[in-house]
């Protein structure tokens, strides 16, 4: 949950440091005071698009920081992303973002520079924002289906349908391509068959070129090698004049002289070692010469093989050392093309992929049907408390063309009162009804989200009186097991907050600034009274405010 928020030079806020509590926090203030600025700041911190317009007039940049206490899922995400705090026992995350006048944006998570994509991925796990115009998204079928799926919480079934659809589409595309390009594929297969036949006659092996090329070079120069070896052996071991004998004599001579100067003993030892090395080399050269002969038959065989490689390389415009790669690549392409030309096999694969998709789609449909019934009943129950007695909310799942989303579309239906047929939400709900239904859905579906912080930005617009009190109760109930923040202009909602913040504007010279004040019991009564009575606040109004606060926290 959000524990601290720090803003510097943001819109009309010069500087703000705010500690946020758990439970329900309400934000109130006069129209235009900037009640939604905090929400805008949080969205900016969590990766909203860069906008230099948020920088306070006269400032060069805005500096925003939020600190969240995280749950196990978020802690795991941070650890996997190498963004966890150095102290493994620290269950908090610090997110900072700075935007300057040149539209340069920088962001950090726990002091580590990150991209906005990384910030957004984290933000999705930290909080949800329900804006005052959220009800507009309820009019879009795609949003309705997404909301249903979010509430149902069946990600495995959704992922299975998505993967099965892509597999089906791939198989269908392969079949269609084979039908459309049959002649073109056949011509290509014929060309590859010729290449394959030519290369098969050579039958190149992996690593063969390097081996035969080295052997060809050796055999081609065998005569020079033999003559050179004989000359070297004769030089090393030609009687008393041989190198080996000379090294031995000089080593003994220097060794004898070392009795007069002990420093010469080291030189004598080096000569003895040189003699030993020369003797070893002599033996190895003799063994090599014994095993070396001029096998003209083997040379002709290798020479023919090398020529085959060179000729094929020229024919197919490749290097001799890549001929094996060309051969294997041709085999793979030919096999793939032959499979593409096998229409019966492609038809069978497409049908199998379709069958697998439909199986996954049916499983998802069953989940959606169960979820639609449950969500419909809960929203219907909430409508009874929101001045829509007898009203009914239903979710219709209509058959649709198979897609990555399944085989149905989702449509929200509503009956404003008893005895009427439920019709599409877009056609029958008035502005006020739509706002109340949106609120009911937002509160109910919020229980399914894994995030710990929920923000409601004037979602209570369009309601009042007893209905507003119900809204306050709903938000207070929702805040029992998570943090809820609500921007509101209704005193009936504000009284249910566990923490009350007032946003107020004031003139600072030629500029306008917004400040945030945490209210105590006394100042809170005054704020509720202001919301009830406007500019003129009487003792009666204050008494009403105090009574409302007392009743809201004794239920």
C-alpha positions, 0 to 999 in steps of 0.5 A, spaced: 500 500 500 502 507 499 505 509 505 508 516 503 508 521 497 512 527 495 511 532 490 515 538 488 513 543 483 507 539 480 502 543 477 500 548 482 503 544 488 510 547 490 512 542 495 508 536 499 510 531 503 504 526 505 504 520 509 498 515 507 494 511 512 491 504 511 483 504 510 479 509 507 482 516 505 478 521 503 480 527 499 475 533 499 476 541 497 473 546 494 472 546 486 478 547 483 482 546 489 486 540 485 483 534 489 485 530 483 492 532 483 494 527 487 491 522 483 495 525 477 501 525 480 501 517 482 499 516 475 505 520 473 510 516 478 507 510 475 509 511 468 504 515 465 506 519 458 511 524 459 507 531 459 511 538 461 505 541 462 505 538 469 511 542 471 509 548 476 509 555 472 516 558 473 520 551 475 525 547 471 522 540 473 518 536 477 520 531 482 515 526 484 516 520 489 512 514 492 513 509 497 509 503 497 509 497 502 509 491 498 506 484 498 509 477 497 507 478 489 510 484 488 516 483 492 517 476 488 516 481 482 522 486 484 526 480 486 526 477 479 527 484 476 533 485 480 530 491 483 529 489 490 531 493 496 538 492 498 535 490 505 532 483 503 527 484 510 525 491 507 518 490 504 517 497 501 519 500 494 521 507 492 519 509 486 521 516 483 520 520 477 523 527 474 521 530 468 524 537 466 522 542 461 525 539 455 521 533 456 526 529 458 524 523 463 528 519 468 525 514 473 528 510 478 526 504 482 529 503 489 535 507 486 536 503 480 535 507 473 529 504 469 525 505 463 517 507 464 515 500 461 518 497 467 515 502 472 508 501 468 509 493 470 510 495 477 505 500 477 500 495 475 501 491 481 501 496 486 494 500 485 488 501 480 485 507 479 477 508 478 476 515 474 470 519 475 469 517 467 470 510 468 463 509 467 464 510 459 468 504 458 462 500 461 459 502 454 464 498 450 463 491 449 471 489 449 471 493 456 465 489 459 468 482 457 475 484 460 472 486 466 468 480 467 474 476 466 478 480 471 473 479 476 472 471 474 480 470 475 481 465 470 488 467 467 490 459 465 483 458 461 484 465 457 492 464 456 490 457 453 484 460 448 489 465 446 495 460 445 490 455 441 487 460 437 494 462 434 496 455 433 489 454 429 491 461 425 498 458 423 495 452 421 489 455 417 494 460 414 499 454 412 493 451 409 491 457 405 498 458 403 499 451 400 492 452 396 494 459 393 501 458 391 501 450 390 504 451 383 509 456 386 511 451 391 511 445 386 516 449 382 520 451 388 520 444 390 522 441 383 528 446 384 530 444 391 530 436 388 535 438 383 539 441 388 538 436 393 540 430 388 546 434 385 549 435 393 547 427 394 551 425 389 557 428 393 554 427 400 558 432 404 559 430 411 560 435 417 567 437 418 569 433 412 572 439 408 577 441 413 579 434 414 580 432 406 583 439 405 589 438 410 590 431 407 590 434 400 595 439 402 600 434 406 600 429 400 601 434 395 607 436 398 609 429 401 616 429 397 618 435 399 616 433 406 620 427 406 627 430 403 626 435 408 626 430 414 632 426 411 636 432 411 634 434 418 635 427 421 642 427 417 644 434 420 642 432 427 645 425 427 651 425 422 657 421 426 662 426 430 659 432 426 652 431 428 649 437 432 647 432 437 654 430 438 657 437 438 652 439 443 655 433 447 662 435 446 661 442 448 657 441 454 662 436 457 668 441 455 664 447 459 662 442 465 670 441 465 671 448 465 666 449 471 671 447 476 675 453 475 669 458 475 662 455 478 658 459 474 659 455 468 656 449 471 649 452 469 651 453 462 654 446 461 647 444 464 643 448 459 647 444 453 646 437 456 639 439 456 639 442 449 642 435 447 637 431 450 632 435 446 635 434 440 636 427 441 628 427 442 627 431 436 631 426 432 627 420 434 620 423 433 623 425 426 625 418 424 618 415 427 615 420 422 619 419 416 618 411 417 610 412 417 610 417 411 610 414 404 608 417 397 601 414 396 599 416 389 593 412 389 590 416 396 593 422 393 588 421 387 582 419 391 583 426 395 584 430 389 578 428 386 574 429 392 577 436 393 575 437 386 568 435 387 567 440 393 570 446 389 566 444 383 559 444 387 561 450 391 562 454 384 555 451 381 551 453 387 555 460 389 558 458 396 564 456 399 567 449 399 567 449 407 559 451 407 557 446 402 555 441 408 551 447 411 548 448 404 546 440 403 542 440 410 539 447 409 536 444 402 534 437 405 530 441 411 527 446 406 525 440 401 522 437 407 518 443 409 516 444 402 513 437 401 509 437 407 506 444 405 504 440 398 501 435 402 494 438 402 491 432 406 496 433 411 495 440 412 487 439 412 488 434 418 492 439 422 488 445 421 482 441 423 486 438 429 488 445 431 481 448 430 478 442 435 483 444 440 481 451 440 474 449 441 475 445 447 479 451 450 474 456 448 468 451 451 472 451 457 473 458 458 465 459 456 463 455 462 467 459 466 464 466 464 457 463 464 458 462 472 462 468 473 456 472 469 451 469 473 455 471 480 457 478 478 450 479 475 447 477 482 452 482 486 451 488 482 443 487 482 443 486 490 448 493 490 443 496 485 437 495 491 441 500 495 443 505 490 436 508 489 434 503 483 429 498 487 427 493 483 432 494 478 436 488 475 443 487 472 444 481 467 450 479 463 449 476 456 454 472 453 453 472 445 456 467 440 461 470 436 466 469 431 472 465 434 477 469 436 483 470 440 478 472 446 474 466 445 467 464 442 463 470 445 462 477 446 459 480 453 454 485 453 451 488 460 444 489 460 440 493 465 432 493 467 431 500 471 426 497 475 421 491 476 417 488 471 421 490 465 425 487 460 433 488 461 436 491 455 443 493 453 446 498 458 448 503 452 440 504 451 437 504 457 441 507 463 441 515 464 447 518 466 445 518 474 443 510 473 450 509 469 454 512 474 451 508 480 451 502 476 459 503 474 460 505 482 457 498 484 461 494 479 467 498 480 467 496 488 464 489 487 470 487 481 475 491 486 475 485 490 478 481 485 484 485 484 490 483 487 493 490 488 493 493 495 491 500 493 485 502 490 483 509 488 476 512 486 476 519 483 469 522 484 466 516 482 460 518 486 458 524 481 451 524 479 449 521 486 447 524 493 442 524 499 441 517 502 445 514 495 451 517 497 451 514 504 450 507 501 456 509 497 460 511 503 459 505 506 461 501 500 467 504 500 468 503 507 467 496 507 472 495 501 477 498 505 477 493 511 482 489 507 486 494 503 487 501 502 482 505 499 483 513 497 477 517 494 476 524 491 469 526 493 465 532 493 459 529 498 459 529 505 455 523 506 461 519 503 467 523 506 464 522 513 466 514 512 474 516 511 479 513 516 483 519 514 481 525 511 485 530 507 483 537 505 486 540 499 486 548 498 488 553 494 491 560 496 495 565 493 502 566 494 504 573 491 502 572 483 502 565 483 496 560 485 498 554 490 495 548 492 496 545 499 494 539 503 492 538 510 491 532 514 484 534 518 484 532 526 477 531 529 475 538 530 477 541 523 474 535 520 467 537 523 469 544 520 470 541 513 464 536 513 460 542 515 463 546 509 461 541 504 454 541 507 452 548 508 457 552 503 460 559 505 455 560 511 457 555 516 452 555 522 452 551 529 447 547 527 451 545 520 457 543 525 452 539 529 449 536 523 457 534 521 459 532 528 453 527 528 454 524 521 461 523 523 459 519 529 454 515 526 459 513 520 464 510 525 459 507 530 455 502 525 
